[in-house]
Amino acid sequence: MPPATSQPSSNRKVPAFTIALCGLALMAIAQLLVAGMALATRFEESQKVKIVEKTVAKPVVVRVPDATLTEPPAAVVQAPATPPPARPIASEPPRRPDPTPVREPEIADPRAEKLFREAREARVAGDMGKAIVKLEEAASQSPESPNIRYELGLVHEQMGVYDTATSHYQKIFEMGISQAGKYYDLAAKKLRDGFDKPDAMLGKLSLGRVRIFKNSNYGNGEQVILTVPVQKAPTEEIDIAELAVSVVFFNRNSRGEIVQLEDNSWVKQLWTTLPFDWVGGEESLRMIYTIPKPGDGADPPFGSVSYYGQTVSLIYKGETMAVQAWPSDLYARMPRGGPGDGGSMQPEFQDTLPPDFNPDAPLLPPLPEN
């Protein structure tokens, strides 16, 4: 009987080889699944909308108030008693009453009046696009208002669109003095004398050296007082309603970053030389910047801050006439370009408070002495 033969050793290794191949295949499939999940996650993240915050300058724009508003209220300064009128002498003819002064017409629609005032502020600040949008909306509410039409003329004049500006002035002139009021004379002057280009005032209207005082006696936080001189050439005539000073304050936060002021309620201002007479060729604006103590309910979102500096722009008819920045690196943060006084114009740091500064009522001018 022949002996039993054994199977070759190679046949016994086939199951182990098959198991190894299956294991490698499973590992490859797992790697493909992981890679697919990673790609899916990246794709989902790429579809998310990213919000990028952009810092927009918030300047404090100070215009020259109407001179009629600078008189102290009657509750503060009593007006002298008016004597009874004298009886006219029989031999003299009765005196004719003075002519009624021409007044500014009122805008009947309250919304149109609000838009008109917002448009004027935008024009003085140099935002002509915003001014036109608001004026066109106001004109749709009060199409016959000479106030709105004259403001439209000023905006187009400052933009250099002189034909459109002339059209608005001509329509005001055609209204007559009874309907246009004081705008009749203003429009007639524009049509008669032509237009004054804003850049004609370059070199004739400028900023003096800004003076800075850090009030170390202020105990409720940090207080800085600025005096901003506005200078004018002696032979020039300007419209003070078109004059404005724009100031942007900057702080250093607890992380050492330079950030612009977010809360303009920290800034108060006062023209110290009203009414303007340009004696000495200069008028002064006082800015009082107060940073409250941390914990007083006015903490900024980026932590405690301290005063760093400011940029100052002089604006006339919507055009920047002069700029100053302290420290000088803030020139790069100016909201828009314009002629500057150069880096050589450094501020004057004062050691004492202004002589007429009243810490108890810093925004009120001193009462006249009797």
C-alpha positions in Angstrom: 0.0 0.0 0.0 1.6 3.2 -1.1 2.4 5.7 1.7 0.1 8.8 2.2 1.4 12.0 0.6 1.3 15.4 2.4 0.0 18.7 0.8 2.7 21.1 -0.3 3.6 23.8 2.2 2.6 26.6 -0.3 -1.0 25.5 -0.1 -1.1 25.8 3.6 0.0 29.5 3.4 -2.8 30.7 1.1 -5.4 31.6 3.9 -2.8 33.8 5.7 -2.0 35.6 2.5 -5.6 36.3 1.8 -6.2 37.6 5.3 -3.3 40.1 4.8 -4.7 41.3 1.5 -8.1 41.9 3.1 -6.5 43.8 6.0 -4.6 46.1 3.6 -7.8 46.7 1.6 -9.7 47.7 4.7 -6.9 50.1 5.8 -7.0 51.7 2.3 -10.8 52.1 2.5 -10.5 53.7 6.0 -7.9 56.2 4.8 -10.1 57.1 1.8 -13.1 57.7 4.2 -11.0 59.9 6.5 -9.7 62.0 3.5 -13.2 62.3 2.2 -14.5 63.6 5.5 -11.7 66.1 5.8 -12.4 67.5 2.3 -16.1 67.7 3.1 -15.4 69.7 6.3 -13.1 72.1 4.4 -15.7 72.6 1.8 -18.4 73.4 4.4 -16.1 75.9 6.1 -15.3 77.6 2.8 -19.0 78.2 2.3 -19.4 80.2 5.6 -19.7 84.0 5.2 -16.9 85.8 6.9 -17.7 89.2 8.4 -14.8 91.7 8.3 -15.3 94.7 10.6 -14.1 98.0 9.1 -13.3 100.9 11.4 -15.1 104.1 10.3 -13.8 107.4 11.6 -16.2 109.2 13.9 -15.1 112.8 13.8 -16.6 115.5 16.0 -17.6 118.2 13.5 -18.1 121.7 15.1 -19.8 124.4 13.1 -20.0 128.1 14.0 -23.4 128.7 15.7 -25.7 131.5 14.6 -24.6 134.7 16.3 -28.2 135.3 17.4 -27.9 132.2 19.7 -24.8 133.5 21.6 -26.7 136.0 23.7 -27.1 134.9 27.4 -30.6 133.8 28.4 -32.8 136.3 30.2 -32.8 134.2 33.3 -29.0 134.8 33.6 -28.7 138.4 32.6 -31.6 140.7 33.1 -32.3 143.1 30.3 -32.6 146.8 31.4 -36.1 148.1 31.8 -37.4 149.6 28.6 -38.5 153.3 29.2 -41.9 154.3 28.0 -41.9 155.7 24.4 -41.7 159.5 24.2 -44.7 161.3 22.8 -43.9 162.8 19.4 -43.8 166.6 19.2 -46.8 167.9 17.3 -44.7 169.9 14.9 -42.7 166.8 13.8 -44.2 164.3 11.3 -44.8 160.8 12.7 -41.9 158.5 12.3 -42.2 155.7 9.8 -41.8 152.2 11.1 -38.6 150.4 10.2 -39.1 147.9 7.3 -39.7 144.3 8.3 -36.5 142.3 7.9 -36.5 139.6 5.3 -36.6 136.2 7.1 -35.7 132.7 6.1 -38.8 130.9 4.9 -40.0 127.9 7.0 -40.2 124.4 5.6 -43.7 123.3 6.3 -43.2 119.6 6.2 -41.3 118.4 9.4 -39.7 115.4 7.7 -38.4 117.6 4.8 -37.0 120.1 7.4 -35.2 117.3 9.2 -33.7 115.9 5.9 -32.7 119.5 4.9 -30.7 120.0 8.1 -29.1 116.5 7.8 -28.1 117.3 4.2 -26.5 120.6 5.3 -24.5 118.8 8.0 -23.4 116.2 5.4 -22.3 118.9 2.9 -20.3 120.8 5.5 -18.6 117.5 6.5 -17.7 116.9 2.8 -20.2 114.0 2.1 -21.8 115.3 -1.1 -23.4 112.0 -2.0 -25.3 111.8 1.2 -26.3 115.4 1.0 -27.8 115.0 -2.5 -29.7 111.9 -1.5 -31.3 113.6 1.5 -32.0 116.8 -0.4 -33.8 114.9 -3.2 -35.9 113.1 -0.7 -36.7 116.5 1.0 -37.6 118.0 -2.3 -40.1 115.3 -3.0 -41.8 116.3 0.2 -41.6 120.1 -0.3 -40.8 120.7 -4.0 -41.4 124.5 -3.8 -39.1 125.2 -0.8 -36.4 127.8 -1.6 -34.4 126.5 1.3 -34.0 123.0 -0.2 -33.4 124.3 -3.7 -30.7 126.7 -2.5 -29.0 123.9 -0.6 -29.1 121.8 -3.8 -27.5 124.7 -5.6 -24.7 124.9 -3.0 -24.0 121.1 -3.2 -23.8 121.1 -7.0 -21.6 124.3 -6.9 -19.1 122.6 -4.5 -19.1 119.5 -6.8 -18.2 121.7 -9.8 -21.5 121.1 -11.6 -22.1 124.8 -12.2 -24.9 124.5 -14.8 -27.1 122.5 -12.4 -26.3 125.0 -9.6 -27.2 127.9 -11.8 -30.5 126.3 -12.6 -31.4 126.0 -8.9 -30.4 129.6 -8.2 -32.4 130.8 -11.3 -35.6 129.1 -10.0 -35.2 130.8 -6.6 -34.7 134.2 -8.3 -37.9 133.6 -10.3 -39.9 132.9 -7.1 -39.4 136.5 -6.0 -38.7 137.9 -2.6 -42.2 137.3 -1.3 -41.8 133.5 -1.6 -38.0 133.0 -1.5 -37.4 135.5 1.4 -33.7 136.0 2.1 -32.8 133.3 -0.4 -33.9 135.7 -3.2 -30.9 138.0 -2.5 -28.5 135.1 -2.0 -29.5 133.6 -5.3 -29.4 136.9 -7.1 -25.8 137.4 -5.8 -24.8 134.0 -7.1 -26.2 134.7 -10.5 -24.6 138.2 -10.6 -21.2 137.5 -9.2 -20.6 133.9 -10.2 -19.2 131.1 -8.1 -16.3 131.2 -5.6 -14.3 128.0 -5.9 -13.4 126.5 -2.5 -9.7 126.0 -3.4 -9.5 129.8 -3.8 -9.3 130.0 0.0 -6.2 127.8 0.2 -3.5 129.8 2.0 -6.1 132.4 3.1 -7.9 130.2 5.7 -5.8 127.9 7.9 -5.2 126.3 11.3 -3.0 127.9 13.9 -0.9 125.9 16.3 -3.1 123.6 18.3 -2.5 124.0 22.1 -2.9 120.9 24.4 -3.4 121.0 28.2 -3.6 117.8 30.2 -5.7 118.6 33.3 -3.9 116.7 36.1 -6.3 118.3 38.6 -9.3 116.3 37.1 -10.1 113.5 39.6 -12.9 111.6 37.8 -10.8 110.2 35.0 -8.5 111.8 32.4 -9.2 115.2 30.9 -7.5 116.9 27.9 -8.3 120.5 26.8 -7.5 121.6 23.2 -7.4 125.1 21.9 -7.8 125.1 18.1 -7.1 128.5 16.5 -8.7 129.2 13.1 -6.8 131.9 11.1 -8.0 134.1 8.2 -6.2 136.5 5.9 -7.2 140.1 6.8 -8.7 141.0 3.4 -10.8 137.9 2.9 -14.5 137.6 3.5 -15.9 134.2 4.5 -19.3 132.7 5.2 -19.1 131.4 8.7 -22.1 129.1 8.1 -19.7 127.2 5.7 -16.9 126.9 8.2 -16.4 123.8 10.3 -13.7 122.1 12.4 -13.5 118.2 12.4 -11.7 116.5 15.2 -11.0 112.7 15.6 -9.6 111.6 18.9 -7.4 108.5 19.4 -6.7 106.4 22.5 -4.2 103.7 23.6 -6.0 100.7 25.0 -4.8 98.2 27.7 -3.3 96.0 25.0 -1.2 98.8 23.6 -3.3 99.3 20.5 -4.1 102.7 19.0 -7.9 103.0 18.6 -10.1 105.8 17.6 -12.8 107.3 19.9 -16.1 105.4 19.8 -18.2 107.6 22.1 -18.4 111.2 21.0 -20.3 112.1 24.2 -16.8 112.2 25.8 -16.2 115.4 23.8 -17.6 118.9 24.5 -16.8 122.0 22.5 -17.1 125.8 22.7 -16.2 128.7 20.5 -14.6 131.0 23.0 -14.6 134.1 20.7 -18.2 134.4 19.6 -19.4 136.5 17.8 -16.6 136.3 15.2 -15.0 139.6 14.5 -11.5 138.2 13.4 -9.7 140.8 15.5 -6.1 139.7 15.2 -7.0 137.5 12.3 -7.9 134.5 14.6 -10.8 132.8 16.3 -10.5 129.9 18.8 -12.4 126.6 19.4 -12.0 124.8 22.7 -12.4 121.0 22.8 -12.8 119.3 26.2 -12.1 115.6 26.0 -12.9 113.6 29.1 -12.2 109.8 29.5 -14.3 108.5 32.5 -12.8 106.3 35.1 -13.1 102.6 34.5 -16.2 101.2 36.1 -18.3 104.4 35.7 -20.6 102.7 33.2 -18.8 104.0 30.2 -16.1 101.3 29.7 -15.2 100.8 26.1 -15.4 97.2 24.7 -11.6 96.9 24.3 -10.7 97.7 28.0 -9.4 100.8 29.7 -8.0 103.5 27.5 -5.8 106.6 27.8 -5.4 109.7 25.6 -3.1 109.3 22.6 -3.7 112.2 20.2 -6.0 113.6 17.6 -6.4 114.8 14.0 -7.9 118.2 13.3 -9.3 119.3 9.9 -10.4 122.8 8.9 -13.3 122.5 6.4 -14.8 125.3 4.3 -17.6 124.8 1.9 -17.1 121.0 2.2 -13.4 121.2 1.2 -10.5 120.5 3.6 -8.4 123.6 3.9 -5.8 122.4 6.4 -5.1 119.4 8.7 -2.9 118.8 11.8 -2.2 115.5 13.5 -0.6 114.7 16.8 1.4 112.5 17.0 2.5 112.8 13.4 1.8 109.0 12.8 -1.9 109.8 12.9 -1.6 111.5 9.5 -1.9 107.9 8.0 -5.2 107.5 9.8 -6.8 110.6 8.3 -10.3 109.7 6.9 -9.5 111.5 3.7 -6.7 113.4 2.0 -6.3 117.1 2.0 -3.7 119.9 2.2 -1.8 119.7 5.5 0.3 122.0 7.5 3.1 119.5 7.3 4.8 117.5 10.0 6.7 120.7 11.2 3.5 122.1 12.8 3.7 120.6 16.3 1.3 121.4 19.0 2.1 123.6 22.0 1.8 121.9 25.3 0.5 124.2 28.0 1.3 124.1 31.7 -1.7 126.0 33.0 -5.4 126.0 32.3 -6.9 128.7 30.0 -7.6 131.8 32.1 -11.4 131.7 31.5 -11.8 128.0 32.0 -14.4 127.1 34.7 -14.1 123.5 35.8 -17.7 123.6 37.3 -19.2 124.8 34.0 -16.6 124.2 31.3 -19.0 124.7 28.4 -20.4 128.1 29.3 -18.7 131.4 28.4 -17.9 133.7 31.4 -20.6 136.1 32.3 -20.0 139.8 31.4 -18.9 142.0 34.2 -21.4 144.8 35.2 
